[in-house]
Amino acid sequence: MSFTEAGAALLPDLVALRRQLHADPETGLDLPRTQARIVAALEGLGLEITLGKSTTSVVAVLRGSQPGPTVLLRGDMDALPVEELTGLEYASTNGAMHACGHDLHVAGLVGAARLLAARREELAGDVLFMFQPGEEGHDGARRMLAEGLLDTTGRKPVAAYAVHVQPGPKGVFSSRPGAMLAGANWLGVTVNGLGGHASRPHAAIDPVPALMEIATALQTMATRKFDALDPIVLTVTMLKAGDAFNVISDKAALGATVRTLSKASTDKLAVETKRLAENIALAHGCTADVEFFVGCPVTLNDPSTTAAALDALRSQFGPGRVVLAENPAMASEDFSVVLEEVPGSFIFLACSPDGSDTEEFNHSPRVVFDDGVLGDQAAALAQLAFSHLGATA
């Protein structure tokens, strides 16, 4: 039986697990109910399970019957602080939502563990299953690395894979070599002026006009200081000044997210944003404090590993269901920190419901993912590991 056929047989159980997770989402690094469900779902597979110390992560090891290399498979666990508006009968009602599909990632990785455990005798090497909390901006992957994730089996993994769901034609896989997702960085600017009465702006030093000019200039800088072939996306998402309509505040502040596709652009941004904000503030008689925080690095797919992964998926699902992505996506992923240490590939799996005409994307309170893909998601992950450790399934 192929992994695809075996995955289809697991589908009802995987859908049930996914919907339990979807109805009861948890956010951040502390996901005790999600962790307990994962441990229960892995019971009886003969895995070596380690629970995280600083997070509620789950690390499980499947030892093959023969010695060999280690392959890492990742599934992230956390939800978003989003009020769900899908109307699904299993929708969350606790103020959080699996709006990025991590509930499918968990269920798909559990399925892969079951598929590979059933063929343990054919494996020459080990599979490391990484169930990761805190992917949504909480540095969960880096925390797991700090706890020794890559040393769990006694051998550093030779390859690492993650399959992430997104809207699109159901069942289509896509990836590309090189930059797959952007790096995520955060910018904060505080303009310091001199407050006063709103009726007497000439007697104050108003930080608001300076901040407004900085916000506009940042957008211009993104298109004039950076190569169009190495683009950035800079979006001002927060503005704050004062608490009363008749008071000029001492301070005004903005926050922005900045997405980059290279380290060179990231390093340049740290310099250019500081220079721009400080000089515009100075022109208004103000000063500026600038913070530039580098978050997730660029998600870089290893070219040879990715080419082999796409070939393995084409062999399993047919060439019509595997697409070479033309461009990187400007969203970000902390699986990137794993790929800095281990050659691997981040792969998208589209799973909009049949006949869906929605434009909603990941992180929307209305986005819906079709969990009918879970058998194939499990089979894909299993095949990617098996391609390193066993005969072609």
N, C-alpha and C positions, 0 to 999 in steps of 0.2 A: 504494500500500500504506500502510495506517495505521501509526502507531507501535505499536499493539497487535499487529498482524499481524507487523510486522518484529521486534518484541521476542520474539514466540513463536518465530520462526526462529532467534534468537540463543540461546534457552534452553539447549541442550546445552552450548555453550561457556561460558556464564555459570555454570552449575551446576558444571562442571569447575573453573573458576577459584575459585569459592567453596569447594569442597571441598579444594582445595590449600591455601587460606588457613586453613581450619578445622583441618586436620591439623597445621599448622605455625604456631601463633599466636605473636605477640610482644606484649609489654606496654610501656606507657610512651611515651617520646618517640623511642626508638632502635629502629626497625623496619626494618633493612636488607633482610631477605629479602622482607618485604611490599612495600617500596618497589620492589625490583627486579621483582617480579611485576607490579606496576601499570605500570611503565614498559614492560615487555615486552608487556603486554596492549594498550597504547595505540599500539604501533608501527604505522607505516603509515597513520595517520589524518591526518597533516599538521598535528599540533598543535604549538604552542609550549610546551615543557615546561621548567619550572624546578624544581630540587630545593632543599629547605630548607637553610639554613645552620646553624641551631641545633637543628633536628629533621630527621627523615627524611620530611618532608612532600613531596608532589608537587603542583605547580600546573600545570595544562594549560589552554591557551587555544585555542579554536576560533574562527577568524575567519570571519565570514560573507562572502558575496560582495558585500554592500553595507554601507556604514557605518551605524551605529546604536548603540543602547545596549548595555550589558553586563548579563547575568544570571548570577548565581552559583549553582552547584549543589554541595552538600557531601555527602561520604561520609567517615565516620570509620573509622580503620584498626586501632586498638589493641584487644587482648584484655584479659582480667582474670586476676589471679593465682589462678585457681580450678582445682582438680583435676577434670577432666571425668569425669562418671559417667553419660553417656548410653547407652553401649554401641554407638554408631554405628560402622560399619566404618571410617569416616574420622575417628574421634574423635582428639583431641589426646592425646599421651602425654608431653608435655614440662612438665607442671605448670601450664600456662596454658590458657585456654579462651575461645573467642569466645562467651561466655555472654550477651552483649548484642546479638549479631547484626551486629557491625560487618563481619564477613566478607561478609554479604549486602549491606551498604551499599557496600562497595568494588566488588563484582561488579555491582551495580545501576548504579553510577555509570559504570563502564567501559562497560556496555551502553548507557547514555544517550549517552556520547561517540560510540560507534559509530553509533547511530541518527541523531544530529544531524550527524555528519560526512558521512553518506550524503546528507544534504539541505542541505549547505552552500550550494548555489546559491539556496536559498529563504530564507536567513537574512539579515536586515538588522540586523547587529550581531554581538556576540561572546558566547560562552559561556565562563565561567570555572569550571573544574572544580577543586574544593578537596578533595584527599585529605589528611585531617587525622590525624596521630598524637596521642596524649596526651589524648584526650577524657575518659578515666576518672580525673579528678582531677589531671591534670598540666598544665592550662592551655594545651593545645595550640593552641586557636583563637586565644587572645590572642597567643601567640608568632608565629603566622602573620600576624596583623594587624600586629604590630610589624615584621615583615620586608617589609611593603608589599603584602600580598595584594590589598587593594582598589584598588591603583594599577596592577596588573599589565597591564591592557589599555590604560591611558591614560585610562580613564573609570571613575569609581566606579560599581559596579553599581546598577541601579535596582530590583532585586529579588533575593532570596536564598531558596533552598528547600533543605530537607532532608527526606528520607523515612526514618523509623526503624521497624524491625520490632518487633512485640510479639506475645505470644500472643493468640489470639482467632480468630473465624471467618475462614477463609483468604480473602484477597483483598479485605478490607474496609478502606477508607481512612477516617481520621477526623482532624478538626482542629477548631479553634474560634478566633474572634477574641479578642484580648486575652491574658490570662494562660493559657498552655498548659501550662507546667511551672513548678515552684517554683524559687526560688533556693536554693542550697545554701550553708550556713554551718557553721562548726565552733566548738565551745565547749570550752575547757579550763579546769579549776579545780584548783588545788593548794592544799590546806589545810596550814598549817604549825603544828605543835604542839611538844611536847617529849617525846622518846622515853624509854623506860624498860623495866623488867621487867614482863612481862605479869601477874605475880602481885601487883604493886603499882601498879594504875592510879591510885590517889590521889596517888602521888608523881610522876606524869607528867601531861602534857596530851595526851590521846589525840585525834589528828585524825580517827580513823575515825568515831565517832558524828556529828561535825560533817559529814563528807562524806556519810554516809548520809542525814542530814536534808536536806542541800542537794540530793541526787539526787531525793528525794521532793518537795521543795518546787518544784523546777524543773518537774516534771510538773503540779503544781497551778497554777503560774504560767501555764503555757501555756493553761489553760482559764479562768483568772480575770482575766488582765490583757490578753487579746487578744480582739477582736471575733470572734464565731463566723462572721460573714460575710467576714472576712479572716483565715482560720485560719492557724495555724502547726502544724508537727509537730516536737516536740522529743523525741529519743530518746537516752537515756544508753547508750552502747555500750561504754565501757571504764571499769573500776575498778581501781585499783592502790594497795596499801598493804602495805609490809613484805615481808620475804623469809624470815622465820622464825616459827614458830607461837608462840614464847614471848617475842617481842620486840614492844613497842609502838614503832612507827616514828615518826620525827620528822615524816613527811609522808604524806599520802594524796592521791590525785589521781583525777579522772574526766575522761572525754572524751565529747562528745555531738555528734550531728549535728542541725542545726536547719534546717528547710525553711520558707520564707516565700513569700507570694504578692504582696508589695508592698514597696517601699523603706521605707515608713513603719514596717511591722512589723519589718523588718531593723534599722533605726536604733533603734527602741524596745527591741529585744532586747539590743542591745549595752549599753544603760544598765541595764535591769532585771536582767539576769543578774549583772552586777557588783554592783549594790546588794544583791541577795538573798544571794549567796554571801559577800560581805564581812560582812554583818550577822549571818548565822547562824554563821559562823566566830567572830566576836567574842563572841557569846553563849556559846560554848564555851571562851572563853579562847584562841582561836586567831586566826590571820590567814589571809587567802585571797588568792592571786594568780589573777587571772581574765584569760584571753585569749579574745577573740571575733574570729574571722577570717571575713571576708566572701569567699566563693568565687564560684561562678557567680551572676550575677544572674538574676532571673525571666525565663523565656523568654516574651517578649511578641510574639504574632503581630499583624502589621499588619492591621487590620480589612478594609480594601478589598482588599488583596493576597490575603488568605485567602479572602474571599468569591469573588473571581475564580478562585482556584486550585480551590476546591471545585466551582465551576461547570464549569471545564475538565475536572476528573476525572469529574464526572457525565456530561458530554458524551462522554467517551471510554469509560467503563466501565459507564455506566448508573446511575440514581439509587439502585438497591438496594445498590450497593457503596460508597457514599459517605455517611458519617454525620457529623452535626454533634455533636461531643463536648459533653456537658452541663456538665462540670466540668473544671477543670485537674487534671492528675496531680501528685502531690507528689514525684515523681522530678525530677531536675535534668539540665541539658544545657548544655555550654559553647558550643553554637551560639547561645546567648543573647547572647554578646558580639558576634557578627556582626549579630544583629537589633537591637542597640543602634545600629549604624551604617547598616544598610540595611533598608528595609522588606521584609518577607518572611513566610514561613510554615514552621512545623515541623509535619510531618504524620506520623501513625502509619499503618502498614500491618500488619494482623493476618495471621499466617501459621502458625497451629497446624496440624499434620498432620491430614488428614481422619480422623475417628473418634477423635481424641485425647481422653482423659479426664483428662489430667494437670492439676494445679493449679500446676505450676511456672511461675515468671515469670522475666523477665530477671534475670541474675546468679545464677541457680540452677545448680548443677553438673549438673542433670538436664534443663534446659530444652532443647527441640528446636524448631527453626524449619524449616518446609517451604520448601526453595529452589525449589520449583515456581512461586513467585510472582516470580522474578527477571525474567522477560520483561515482566511488567506493571510491576514496579518501575522498570525501565529506561524503559519507555514513558511512565510517569507523569512521571518527571523530564524526559524529552525534551519531552513535551507542555507542561509548565509553562514551560520555557525558550522553546519555540516560540510559546507564546501571547503573548509579548512581542516576538518577533523575526520572526515569519513568519505565514503564513496558517494557519488552523485545520486540523490534521491529521485 
